[in-house]
Amino acid sequence: MSDTQLISPCRAFVSFKDRLDESLTEVDDPYERFYERRAIFPKKFLRDALPFSDAFYSYDDMVPETIDPTLVISGQYRDRPDQGRDYDHEIMEWSDGIVSDNDKYCSEAPRYARIGTMPLYVALEGKNRVTLFKRHQRPMRAFITPVAFPAPSDLTIVRFSPFGAYGLAYQDEPARIIPYPEVALPLLTAYGVTSQEKSWSLRAAGYARTAQNEIRKSRMAP
């Protein structure tokens, strides 16, 4: 499966997470009143919204790349005021410079994971600044660690009746709930997961709602 066919569903997956962050309220986080708005942990969203995925970085395996920020699952732990284009440009130049200098051990280095062969990335360090690159529609530099994701032939989409919840099975492992099938299924289909089995479960829809609530409560610390 080529990157071209996956770009649109990957971008939609990332955009969904951004909109989810914007929808968060004090109901999702009782401590919200004491802090500025906090986003969902990017890694938490990935692992729950796309079962059998993971994200981490490795100094030995990371390589510098230029990537499209609209394909990066990110988040802010605070609402940063708009300080103008010049300030944003300075921050973006500083961030790209760290990568251009190959300073991967810098505490401020943008370190991201790429999920399998998909053009989908997760910000692990340097999460806040991704918003600036998205805002200015500018490619960004980052240290990328490739992280394995199961081949499409090893995955099976499962539709649970009677309430229409979905899960993802990997080889002989039990299916895991897909909490947001509206964005995960198009991504998995584009990735090449074509099998779809039906299974009966009265609890699957409840598990999906629980998973959604857990995702919304997993907020980045200030």
KAFEN-V681804 format. One record per residue. N is the residue number from 1. RES is the residue in one small letter. PSI is psi in whole degrees, 0 to 359 (* if undefined). NEAR is the number of other ideal C-beta (glycine too) atoms within 8 Angstrom. D_CENTER is the distance of its C-alpha to the mean C-alpha in Angstrom with 2 decimals. Layout:
# KAFEN-V681804
((N RES PSI NEAR D_CENTER) (N RES PSI NEAR D_CENTER))
This chain:
# KAFEN-V681804
((1 m 126 8 19.81) (2 s 157 5 19.61) (3 d 324 7 16.75) (4 t 317 5 18.56) (5 q 339 8 18.22) (6 l 345 15 14.47) (7 i 312 11 13.68) (8 s 310 8 14.29) (9 p 329 12 12.25) (10 c 317 13 9.15) (11 r 321 10 9.96) (12 a 323 11 10.62) (13 f 315 15 7.35) (14 v 315 14 5.87) (15 s 324 9 9.30) (16 f 317 11 9.35) (17 k 319 14 7.01) (18 d 317 10 9.34) (19 r 326 8 12.25) (20 l 318 12 11.54) (21 d 318 12 11.75) (22 e 337 6 14.91) (23 s 353 6 16.39) (24 l 144 14 16.50) (25 t 181 6 20.11) (26 e 336 7 22.44) (27 v 325 3 22.58) (28 d 333 9 19.07) (29 d 104 9 20.07) (30 p 343 5 23.85) (31 y 1 6 23.58) (32 e 326 12 22.06) (33 r 337 6 25.65) (34 f 346 4 26.09) (35 y 163 9 23.06) (36 e 164 7 21.49) (37 r 134 10 18.44) (38 r 140 14 15.50) (39 a 167 14 11.84) (40 i 141 15 9.79) (41 f 125 10 8.71) (42 p 317 16 5.11) (43 k 322 9 6.31) (44 k 315 10 8.06) (45 f 313 14 5.83) (46 l 307 14 4.43) (47 r 327 11 8.15) (48 d 321 11 9.68) (49 a 334 13 8.31) (50 l 87 11 8.68) (51 p 147 11 11.80) (52 f 13 9 13.14) (53 s 162 11 10.05) (54 d 165 7 9.93) (55 a 130 12 9.13) (56 f 169 8 12.15) (57 y 153 11 14.41) (58 s 124 7 18.04) (59 y 328 7 20.66) (60 d 330 4 22.62) (61 d 344 7 20.07) (62 m 145 12 18.15) (63 v 148 6 19.44) (64 p 134 11 19.44) (65 e 160 8 17.95) (66 t 124 5 17.73) (67 i 165 13 14.54) (68 d 119 8 13.62) (69 p 340 12 11.55) (70 t 357 8 10.65) (71 l 12 12 8.51) (72 v 121 15 6.53) (73 i 119 13 3.49) (74 s 200 14 6.47) (75 g 156 14 9.21) (76 q 142 14 12.95) (77 y 0 12 15.27) (78 r 156 10 18.08) (79 d 108 6 19.22) (80 r 128 8 20.70) (81 p 148 4 23.75) (82 d 112 4 24.16) (83 q 14 6 26.59) (84 g 160 6 27.25) (85 r 322 6 26.42) (86 d 318 6 28.40) (87 y 314 8 26.52) (88 d 317 12 23.10) (89 h 320 9 24.57) (90 e 317 8 25.83) (91 i 317 10 22.52) (92 m 319 14 20.83) (93 e 320 8 23.88) (94 w 314 8 23.84) (95 s 312 14 20.25) (96 d 326 10 20.97) (97 g 325 8 24.28) (98 i 318 13 22.93) (99 v 317 14 21.36) (100 s 327 8 24.47) (101 d 0 6 26.57) (102 n 37 6 24.60) (103 d 66 8 24.46) (104 k 342 10 21.59) (105 y 356 5 23.24) (106 c 136 7 23.20) (107 s 339 3 21.69) (108 e 9 7 19.99) (109 a 138 13 18.63) (110 p 112 14 15.10) (111 r 116 12 13.76) (112 y 161 16 10.52) (113 a 143 14 9.74) (114 r 134 12 9.94) (115 i 106 13 9.31) (116 g 225 10 12.92) (117 t 4 4 14.64) (118 m 150 12 11.97) (119 p 58 10 11.29) (120 l 127 13 7.52) (121 y 155 14 6.64) (122 v 126 13 5.12) (123 a 124 14 7.76) (124 l 314 13 10.06) (125 e 136 9 13.21) (126 g 42 14 13.76) (127 k 320 14 10.97) (128 n 319 11 13.50) (129 r 343 12 14.97) (130 v 325 13 12.17) (131 t 322 10 13.47) (132 l 315 10 16.85) (133 f 322 12 16.05) (134 k 316 10 14.46) (135 r 321 7 17.57) (136 h 6 10 19.93) (137 q 50 4 18.38) (138 r 132 7 18.92) (139 p 152 8 17.50) (140 m 156 15 16.53) (141 r 142 13 17.52) (142 a 159 14 15.57) (143 f 121 14 16.28) (144 i 128 13 14.20) (145 t 121 13 14.43) (146 p 131 8 14.23) (147 v 131 12 13.10) (148 a 145 5 14.79) (149 f 142 9 13.63) (150 p 146 10 16.58) (151 a 149 5 18.63) (152 p 329 11 18.79) (153 s 343 5 22.40) (154 d 359 7 21.52) (155 l 149 14 19.32) (156 t 128 11 20.86) (157 i 131 14 19.70) (158 v 130 13 21.88) (159 r 121 11 23.09) (160 f 126 14 24.68) (161 s 155 9 27.85) (162 p 2 5 29.33) (163 f 4 8 26.52) (164 g 21 8 24.07) (165 a 163 14 21.10) (166 y 154 14 19.07) (167 g 171 14 18.09) (168 l 126 16 17.18) (169 a 144 13 19.80) (170 y 113 10 19.84) (171 q 240 6 23.42) (172 d 5 2 25.59) (173 e 149 7 23.07) (174 p 150 4 23.00) (175 a 141 10 20.45) (176 r 142 10 17.47) (177 i 139 12 16.71) (178 i 105 14 14.06) (179 p 332 10 13.70) (180 y 74 9 12.54) (181 p 337 9 14.48) (182 e 335 7 14.87) (183 v 332 12 11.54) (184 a 321 14 11.08) (185 l 315 11 14.73) (186 p 324 10 14.98) (187 l 313 16 12.26) (188 l 322 12 14.13) (189 t 316 10 17.40) (190 a 328 11 16.77) (191 y 337 10 15.82) (192 g 11 8 19.26) (193 v 103 11 19.11) (194 t 337 6 22.33) (195 s 143 7 23.87) (196 q 112 8 23.87) (197 e 157 9 25.97) (198 k 142 8 27.24) (199 s 154 10 27.76) (200 w 127 7 29.41) (201 s 120 8 27.84) (202 l 345 6 28.86) (203 r 347 6 26.25) (204 a 317 12 23.06) (205 a 322 10 22.55) (206 g 321 7 23.12) (207 y 322 10 20.61) (208 a 317 13 17.96) (209 r 320 8 19.02) (210 t 318 8 19.00) (211 a 320 11 15.43) (212 q 317 10 14.45) (213 n 321 8 16.67) (214 e 322 9 15.33) (215 i 313 14 11.75) (216 r 333 10 13.50) (217 k 348 8 15.69) (218 s 89 9 13.31) (219 r 146 12 13.71) (220 m 137 11 13.62) (221 a 145 5 17.24) (222 p * 7 19.34))
